[in-house]
Amino acid sequence: MVIKTELCHFTEYRIYPGRGQRFIAKDGKVSFFITSKVDSLFHQRIKAVKLRWTQAWRRMNKKGKVDESAKKRTRKAAKFQKAIVGMSLDDIKKKKAMKPELRVQAKEAAAKEAKARQTKTKAAPKAKSGASAAPKGKADKGQKVTGGKKAAGGGGKNEALKSKR
């Protein structure tokens, strides 16, 4: 035998026959409440969402039944290698496959070569520009030195007042 149940308008609980209270508003809308407490809360215009024991609150705060398939799954980023500027993908793979001792030796050799190149470039310019470099100091008496203010600017309120005077 099937028992006809209705849902409470406020709490969304099932109401079995012989229980509950029906309220018909002036506009003809029918509300069915499970208890007088619920009826009272409805007429006080208290929202069901704000009461923790109602289904509306549970739905709003994601409590109760949640389908496992509906939950979002986070994807892991797939790792893959790309070529870097100055190195092809094959070069990178060769370096990874290289033994650590060989890699350290190659690094040291490259560092020595770079150091030698730097000392060469530093020694060459010093010999050329020894006498031609002008000493940095105060400007000559004939030269005009500009102040800290910008040559062309917005002016502003104070600038406009000065021009009127």
Disulfide bonds with the S-S distance in Angstrom:
none
